[in-house]
């Protein structure tokens, strides 16, 4: 029957000698015998056991859990629970990493829209990203309500041009005007802007809000705090702000 020294079994399993010694110290891989000179000698069963330990470690299972598993008289009753627990742990870690990657990507995108970067700019980005989910929900509401109206607009124009029927177009106008007023009031109550100059959060004047140049995340406004005129970051207005 094959016998392996610490160095030999470590090399076969692709680990360091210190790792094998550590497993011995933890009591999960005790050598089958010692040579006359006191050297550790491992059997074929020890080699297979080390392969199992390495496999479970690669799966992210802790040494403590591996030790508890190997000490069980009926490990099959424990392994499924252990693996499920580890799977859930890894899924949570993956989710956390994905959220961190999304945060980094959001920061990178936000930095592209900032002309004069400062430490305070990080706070502005953090504030905007905290309300990103609410902003997405807000944009979804606008999209859902706006698409049907947009379809009616183009259908009414095409009918007017091709058949001369005008009533649908004027009906669209009667609906579109109150809708536009509603949307402006709806947005003005829920959206505020972060000034890149003084980093204050402000609500712009309604007229400027309506007619200013803008994108999905930026709007060219005049800060009510410092007078800066330029693109400001759009974000959702927090509830405590609404109560003030």
C-alpha positions, 0 to 999 in steps of 0.5 A: 500500500502506498505511503506518502510523506507530507511533501509528496501528498501536498504535491499530489493535491496541489497544496502547500506543505504548511496546509497539510500540517495545518489540517493535521493540527486541526485534526481533520487529516491526521497521518496514518503513521509516523516513521521511525524518524518521526516523519508523518506518513499518509496512506492512500485513504488519507490521500483520498480524504485530502482530495475531498477536503481540498474539493470542499475548501474550493467550494468555499466551505470552512475548515470548521464545517469540513471537520464537523462533516468528516467527524460524522458517522453518517456524513450523507445526512449533513452534506446536503444541508451544508452544501445548500447553506454554502450555496445560499451564502455564495448567492448572497455574495454574488448579489452583493458583488453585483450591487457593488459593480452596479454602484461603481458603474453608476459612479463612473457614469455620474463622473462623466457629467461633472465638470469640476470634480471635488470630494463633495461630488462623491456625496452628490453621486451617493445621494443621487444613487440612493434615490435611483430606484425611485427615479426608475419607478418615476420614469416607468410611470411616465413611459407607461402613461406617455406611450398610449398618448404618443400612439394616439398623436401619430395615428391622429396626424396620419388620419388627418393627412391621409383621410382629412379626418381631424376630430381625433387630432383635436381630441388628442389635443384636448387630452394632451394639454391637461396631461402635460399640466399634470405631468409637470406638476407631478414631476415638480413635486417629486424631483429636485436637483443637486448643484455641482458648484455648491452641492446644495439640493434645490428646487428650480423655478417652474418656468425654468424647469419647463423650458430648460435643456435636459437629458434623463439625468441632467437639466440646465438650471440656475441654482437657487443657492449660489446662482450657478447656471449649468447642468445639475444632477436630477434626483428624487425628492426625499420624503422629509424634504416634502414635509418641510 
